[in-house]
Amino acid sequence: MKRKGKTSGSRNIRAVQVAPYIFIAPAVIYIFAVTLIPVLMALPISFTNWSALSPNKEFVGWANYAALMKDKDFWKSCFVMTKFFVYVPLVMMLGLAIACLLNARLRGLKLFRLIFYSPVITSTIAAAILFEYFFQPSFGLFNSILKTFGLPALGWVENAATAVPSVIIFKLWKGFGAAMLIYLAGLQDVPQEIKEAASIDGASSWQNFRYITLPLLRPAHIYLLIQNVIGVFMIFQETYMLKGPLNSTRTVVNYIFEKGFQSYQMGYACAMSFVLFLIVLVFTMIQYKVTKMDVL
């Protein structure tokens, strides 16, 4: 009887140890199949002139990377991409503001949280089609609102000067819910005893927020900063659906897509992908260094 008990107990222990690996196995398989294996295959392709229309791959060495350094369109797409970095502080401030409002005890609070988070899980393509209608200069919703207040109509996406701000507005609507959720979780972890003690000592609501709440939200700040900076580097769907004139919204990923799947210069596109990867890696390492925080 004792041996049976020991055997049963050891089996339970092994089952508990194996269970986590079973649950994460689908995600690991997906990452290997969709991310890691294609990356490993793309690296040798970046040293060829493969056109994606022919099985022949001629080795050209560093020619693609050398041509990339002289490609004015590539550097212009990098410049366009930098314009989207204004999105990072905006989405963090908006997410924090909404999280502070939803952290109170109000009736129907769960419904409000669901409403604010719903854009995150909405299809980017479907939402972009809707916003394309909103941005229409002649009959769009946004210009109708401006006219109501006696303000001049804007060209929005159809104007090169306002195309990037228009995409940022759409991206803010799409992404602030995720920032709100992270900040909301952080706010609920702030010890109430510390805030109550500060209030007893005479601290105002702003001082309480400035010197207690904000510093304790540091992990959320760092996570959202790194996540959204990488997201700006990877921006594609928004700028693909809401295209501005004169390539005013063409980012690096859009340019990679054009070269790889429209011009069929797959070797050149792979070279650009790895240059972008190195840029993202450097920026991420700098962020971790500045924040002096281990990888989350």
Number of C-alpha atoms within 10 A of each C-alpha: 6 7 8 9 10 11 12 12 12 12 12 12 12 11 11 11 11 11 12 10 11 10 10 10 12 11 11 12 12 11 12 13 12 11 11 13 11 11 16 10 11 18 15 15 21 26 21 23 21 23 20 15 9 8 8 11 15 13 15 14 13 13 15 19 19 11 12 18 11 10 11 11 15 19 15 17 20 18 15 18 21 13 15 21 17 13 20 20 14 15 26 23 15 18 23 25 15 19 25 16 12 18 15 9 8 10 8 8 14 10 10 13 18 11 11 21 20 14 19 16 11 11 10 17 14 11 16 21 13 11 21 21 13 16 25 18 18 11 11 16 16 18 21 19 12 13 12 10 9 9 11 10 15 17 16 24 24 20 16 17 15 16 22 24 18 22 26 21 15 19 21 19 17 23 23 23 26 20 27 25 19 20 26 23 14 19 20 12 12 15 12 12 9 13 19 13 12 17 14 10 9 11 15 12 11 10 14 18 15 11 13 16 20 16 12 16 19 14 16 20 19 16 14 20 19 16 14 20 21 17 15 19 20 17 19 19 13 18 22 17 17 25 19 22 14 10 17 22 28 28 29 25 24 19 22 24 20 16 19 20 14 11 13 18 21 25 28 24 28 27 26 24 21 16 14 18 14 12 12 18 13 11 15 18 13 12 16 15 11 9 12 9 11 7 8 7
